Amino acid sequence: MDDVDIFKDKHLYEDEETIIKTINYLKLNDPENANREYAIGFLKFMQRFAFHAEKVGELNYDDFFQKYKQSKSDI
């Protein structure tokens, strides 16, 4: 079994299966943004945030999701 870190070794925002799963997640948690463009942006943001969280330590997913939603509204 490979011990691969999917955040480092794979661009999830380019993986069709992951994009579809992210859209389904958004349908439940953020229905007004449950579209392909938002899902890809979310995955890119998640990857950058995961790199940062790895460096500083602890990750609180709820805070992460709120920060992402706020970053999209600031644009």
C-alpha positions, 0 to 999 in steps of 0.5 A: 500500500502506498503511503501517499499524501494526496494533497502534495502529490495530486492536484485534486482540482483537476480530478473529475471524480473529486470535483463531482464529490465536492459539488455533492458536498456543496449541495448539502452544505452550501447549495447556492454555490454548488457548481463546478467553478466554485468546487474547483476554487474550493479545492484549490483553496483547500490545497493551499490551506492544507499546506499552510495548516501542515506548517503551523499545526492544527486544522479546524475544518469548520473554521477553514470552510468559513474562511473559504466562504468569506474569501469568496465573498470578498472578491 
